[in-house]
Amino acid sequence: MAEVFTWAEAPESLSLTAGEVHVWRLELDQPEHVLAEFRSTLEDHELERASRVHFEKHRNHFVVGRGGLRHVLARYVDVRPEEFRFSYGDYGKPALAEGQLRFNMSHSHGVALFAVSTDRELGVDVEHVRADFASEDIAQRFFSRAEVKTFNALKKEEQVAAFFRCWTRKEAYIKAIGRGLSEPLDAFDVTLAPGDAAALLRAERGDVARWTMFNIDAGAEYAAALAAETPVSSIQFFSL
């Protein structure tokens, strides 16, 4: 599937067909009335978790991210945002206790992404691009041998973008399979070179054919990726 990015305002009536994925983008810096509305939808344990965040800006981002997720999910089912109850897998992947939808979320530096489907496991990741983080030392520590070889063969001016393509694709995959960082990041290969479509190339679990990867244009200072169970019939991109 060609990767086409148009962030649109969602229609009033939303539905998901088999194999379809919707990706939402939300700015986490929101006015006080939105922050208050989103805060009112959170459960006590979410509010308690937010209260442990040291900086007010980051506390607010947490509230907007979790409240935004609830508002997105409520667009698809007849449930009010405050009524959703989440369960968590062995490695922390969230799911709806009622199981109506599949979803995943990620946030970085004031931007959140939510991916939603009815019948596909999903993983999404967004990262703020930082040149000081995209080093050969970090790549050697976390990337596979094949990925490090590809990374080192690139021109210096191509390496920062390639680093974050690799990082977000790997994070999206481990979130999709629900194992988080318990899955070694060097246990599988993804594409990262300029011009290469997002793809899972090798996995020790032998499930390469199960997953499709997509690059996501989350903004000029960001890298993002989606991993979803094959086949994906279409993707739509919405701004919240």
N, C-alpha and C positions, 0 to 999 in steps of 0.2 A: 504494500500500500504506500502510495506517495505521501510524504510528510508535508502537509499544507497547514499553515498556521493562520487562523483568523479568530481572534478573541472577540466574541460577539456577546451581546446582551441576550440572556436566555429568554425564550418565549414564556408566556404566562403558564401554559400547559406543557408539561414535560413528560416524556415516557422513554423507556429504554427497551429496545428490541434485543433478541438473542444475538450475542456477539458484539453488541455496540458498547462503546466506552465514552463517557463524558468526562472531560477534565476541566476543572474550575480554577481560576486564579483570583486570589484575594490579597489586597494590600492590607497589612496588619496595623498600620497607623490609621486609626479611625477616630472620628469625633466622639465626644463624650456620650452623646445620646445612643450611638451604635454600641459603644463599649458597655453601657448600662443595659441595653437590651440583650446583648449576647451574654453578659454576666448572669442575667436573670434566668437563663436557660440551663446553667451548669448545675451538676450534682455537687453535693457537699464535698466529696472526695476530690473533685476537680478544683473547687474553690480553695480547698486546703492545700492542694499541690501548687496552685498559683501563688498562694500566700508565702510559700517557701522560696519563691524566686526573688533574688536580692534587689535587682533594679526595677523601678516602677515601669519603665518602658518595656522591659522584657515580660513583666507580669501582665501588662496590658496585651502584649502580643500573644501570650499564651491564652488569655481569655478570648480574644478575638478569633484566634485559630480554632479553639474548641467550639466556641459559639457559632462561628462561621460554618464549621463542619455540620453541626446540628441543623442549621438553616438550609444548607444544601441538601442534606438527606431528606428533610421535610418536604422538599419540592417534588419528591418522587412517590411518597407514600402518605397515607392519611394519618399522620402522627404529628403532633406538635413538637417543636424542637426540644422543649424541656422534658418530653416524655420518653425520649430515646434512652435505652439502657445498653451499655456496652459490655461485652465479654472480652477476655484477652487470652490469646494462645499461650502455649508453654514458653515462648520466647518473646511475649509481649505484643504480638500483632493484634490490633483491635478488630472487633467484629460486632455486629449488632446481635444482641441476645436473641432477638426474634428471627434473625437470619433473612430479612426481606431483601437486603442489598449486599453487594460486595463493594468494599471501598478501601482506600488508603490515602494517607496524607503526608505532607512534608512541608517544612518551612525553613527559611533562611533569610536573615538580614532584611526582615520586613515584608517578605513575600511568602504566601502559602499556596500550595497546590493541593487539590482534592481530586482523586480519580474515583469514578463510580461506575458500576456495572451491575447487572442482575445475575449474571451466570459465569463470570470470569474472575479468577483470582488476579489481584492487581498489586503492583508495587510502583510507587512514584517517588522521585527524589528531585529536590531542587537545591542548588548550592550557589552561594555568592562567590563569584570568581575572584580569587586572591592570588596574585602572581607569586607572593612570598611563600605560599603553601605548596605550590606546584613544583616541587623540587625532585631531583633525581633520587635523593635519599628517601623521601616519602614514597615515591614510586617503587623503589627497591624493597621497601618494608611491606607494602600492601598489595602490589600488583603481582600478577603471575609472571613467569619467566618470559612467555611469549609477549605479554603486554609491555614489559620493561624493554625488551628488544625493539619492539615497534616504537616505543616512546623515545628511546635513545637515538634511533635512526632518523628522527624528524629534525627539521631545522629548528634552531632555538626559538625563533619567533612563532613557531607552530606548537610548541610544547605545552604552553599554559592551557590553551583551548583543548588540546588533546588530553591533557591530564584530567580536566574536569568532565570531558565526555566520558572518559573511562570510569572516573569515580562515581558519577551519577548513574551510569548504566549498571555498575556493580551493586550500588546501593539499592537501586530499583529492583534488581533481581533477588537479592537476599530478603528484601521486604516482601516481594511477591510470594516466595516460597515459605514465608512465615518463620524463618529461622534467625533473622537478625544477624548480629555479629558472632553467633555461634557457628555460622558457616564461614570458614576461612576464605578471605578475599582472594587468595592465590589459588583456590581450588577450581576456578573456572576462568575462562577467557571471554572478553568482549571486544568489539571493535573500538578503535579510538582514532585512527588516522583520518586526516581531512579527506572528505569525499566518500568515505566508507559509510554505508547505511548502518544505523544502530542494529546490533545483532549479538546474540549469545553464540559463541563459536564452539565452546567446549565446557562441559560440566561433569564433574566426577559422579554426579547422580545419574548421568546418562539421559537427562531430560531436555536436551537441546531443542528437539522438535516441539516440545510442549509450549515453549515461550516465544513470543514475538516482542521485539523491542522497538521503541520509537524515541526519537529526539523530540524535545519540546522547547519551543522558543519562549522562555519565560521573561525575557527582557535583556537589554544590552549587557548588563553586569552579572548575568546569571547563566548557569548551565542547568539543564533538567532532562530527565528521561523517564519513560514509562515502560514497565514490563507487564505483559498481560498474557493470559493463557490463549493459545491459538485455537481456532481462528478468530481474528478480530474483523468484524464486518465494516465498521466505520468508527471514527473518532470525531467528536465535536468539542470545541473549545469555548468556554463561557467565562465571562468576567462577573464576579459577584460584587 
